Amino acid sequence: MVIKKGKFTIEGLENVQINIGKVTSSDKDDEPQGPTPAPEIHKLRDWDMRLLKRYEPVYSPICDMCCYCTYGKCDLTGNKEGACGINMEAQQAREAMLRTLTGAAAHAGHGRHLLNHLIKRFGADHPIDVGPSNIKAPLTQTIMGIEPETIGDFVPVLDYVEEQITQLLATTHIGQEGSAIDFESKALHAGMVDHLGMEVSDIIQISCLDMPKSQADAPLAEMGMGLIDSTKPVLLCIGHNVAAVTYIMDYMEEHDLFDKIELAGVCCTAHDMTRVNPKAKVVGSLSKQLKYIRSGIPDLIIVDEQCIRADMMQETSKLHIPVIATNDKVMYGLPDRSNDDIDDIISDLVSGDQPGVVMFDYEKVGELAPKLVMKMAPIRKEEGITALPSDDEFRKLASSCTQCGACVISCPQGLEIDIAMEAAAGGDLTLFEELHDKCIGCGRCEFECPKDIPILNVIEKAAQKVIREEKGKVRTGRGQVGDPEIREEGVNLVLGTTPGIVAIIGCPNYPDGSRDVYEIAEEMLQRSYIVVTSGCSAMDIGMFKDDEGKTLYERYGGGFLKGNLLNTGSCVSNAHITATTIKVAAIFARRDISGNFEEIADYVMNRIGAVGLAWGGFTQKALSIGTGCNRLGIPVVLGPHGPKYRRAYPGKPYDKDKWNILDARDGSVHNVEPAPEHLLISAENKAEVMPLLAKLCFRPGDNNLGRMIKLTHYIELSEKYLGVLPDDWHIYVRSEADLPLAKREELLKILEEEHGWKIDWDKKKILEGPARKVDVSFQPTTVPRLCKGAGE
């Protein structure tokens, strides 16, 4: 063989074919590889079973029937089985797994679309750049065992994600899995690959579209229905995939149109628009979508994928708002005009001959959208097109309400619309102004109204004063937490002196309006928790201000430090929240993370006080995100709508055999407090969730100071919001050093008198607890493993 300048010839051989695959550098060949790189469904099953033995699934069926095949529908109540042999428990587990899988597929599909597009636009060799980090893709490295350097390196990662989704989907077919516990293991697997798909999506767009890179002081973006200047042409973008919108922003920048056109977004596309160009504006979260369309203010709507109303064309056609669909997941039966002349398309849309078009040529979208909106705006504004009633129509509609209560029954929030309608008929709009924030804009009330009152329109008409004042700010998505931030804060998290990370994520289906997430965030920030947020919740947190007119984003820093508020970005940026816990294990605890998911998850569960809050969980994606957190050992709290996901993972604090762990230093078994007590649980209201968040940040590895800090917050939050000392505070006490200083003597007395503890009052020292001697020396310094039983 002769090799010259990278080429070779083979002398003396014929009919020889040599295939060279991808060439990789050898500088990382010696890095340790864990036991489960790119795990198949069964590879992490043992870890899942340990989780599920401690946190036994509980089901809340919203349907007692199975309608999967033509044998059915089958009644599964009592001890009945379906015709295929499946029982109620397995069917509910299958449903929960399928919803988790649907969410994972949505993010994976988003990632594949972006990856293909960005490789075509920038090339597969475009380098990954997430900011000051050596660990650039923590989830990818932990799950896949590889360290990507270019966006092309993510191709096999998404190949793996898609393969796993296919294999998991296959298990839902009739005659496949029949065990509830194995459906749960598969759901956890789906949640894990969801986080992997999200990480790919956000890293590649951060790297290619020049979004903030681990930037604590990312710029602030304006937000709110009231800040959009409706005298200008208004171009509204809705969805989760910013690929097409970037061309619109480029065109507007090149032609100096940002002062002439209002470019605004709803949902996660809005997040990512401002990450690319802070000149874009955010209308708000998912709950604003139908409200804003009905206002008639948008002159053109661009849609991509996810969280877009299925009745978009019905709503926009009534108001002569053209729609451009830019993604094949949402096409609404519209014609594909990708190959047509831009002027011809504009003519057809302006005239109303076509209500919208599909457009996959993003270069054309970039030119078409600004030109079209500037043509549409004067026509629509001259006609004053809106779905909102006039003052006279409003009074007639309010007076026609019979207070039958059908709207209240149909409302997911049970809002007292009938009472507000009666007050409005008498000229009092205050109840409707309050309902504006609490209403999630679903429109279900209108379908149930026997008088055909357009209730959503009435609410928004009555709330015009509130809407005009609806102006806030959100810090644009910062992306990952950088390695230097982990080095600075990691020790405080692991030892518990930073009381915990509270991740407020998910949709706006809140039980009592968006002010709840603002107040929850503010309370935890004041108590020095690190608050991380993303998606719709991140927007809603920025809608409220203090007495000085400042939002939380203006009052608190955006770095990974206690008492700071971090917005990672859109839904796919949730991956950076779980990735942060992996970075703590790798950087602070020096764990080998490559292909080593189980050990890292075990470390996270026992050492890192993090809890997720999906207070307004609505979509399947919210469930898949939460389930992915669960597999990594992070507990998640859902709002009161959480049981509609059909399944929870509560703990049993009274069953001591479930709370044994190994100290890897010497193999000894320790019976510890239930920490974290639950893995997936719902709370009914803000008062209930506040102390629960603090409690779920307890970890077996907390030191005395950390435990004292966490106990202080848990007790204070319970007394503040529930008016009582929590009934289980004592089980988190190992020694008198754990007790809050201000209450130490009072709590020692309660331990002795009510719980049977032995106290040396001369030294104010705990001698012994009622069930076991308090082990004050146990502080795991390596990997504590969840243990199946005390004898193992």
Secondary structure, DSSP 8 states (H G I E B T S, - for coil): -EEETTEEE-TT--S----------STTTTS---S-SS--TTTTHHHHHHHHHHS--EE--S-SEE-SSTT--EE--TT-B-TTS-BHHHHHHHHHHHHHHHHHHHHHHHHHHHHHHHHHHH-TT-B---SS-S-S-HHHHHHH-----BGGGGHHHHHHHHHHHHHHHHTTSTTS---HHHHHHHHHHHHHHHHHHHHHHHHHHHHHTT---S-TT--EEEE-GGGS-TTS-EEEEESS--HHHHHHHHHHHHTT-TTTSEEEEETHHHHHHHHH-TTSEEEESGGGHHHHHHTT--SEEEE-SSS--TTHHHHHHHTT--EEE-BTTB-TT--B-TTS-HHHHHHHHHHTSSSEEE---HHHHHHHHHHHHHHHHHHHHHHT--SS--HHHHHHHHHH-----HHHHH-TT---HHHHHHHHHTT--HHHHHHHHH-----HHHHH-TT---HHHHHHHHTHHHHHT--EEEE----S--HHHHHHHHHHHHHTSS--EEEE-S-S--SS-THHHHHHHHHHHHTT-EEEEEHHHHHHHTT---TTS--HHHHS--SSSTT-EEEEESGGGGHHHHHHHHHIIIIIS----TT-HHHHHHHHHHH--EEEEETT--SHHHHHHHHHHHHTT--EEE-TTGGGGSEEB---TT-GGGGEEEETTTTEEEE---SS--SEEE-SSHHHHHHHHHHTT--TT--HHHHHHHHHHHHHHHHHHTSS--TTGGGG-SSGGGS-GGGHHHHHHHHHHHH--EEETTTTEEEE-SSS---SS----S--EE-S-TT-
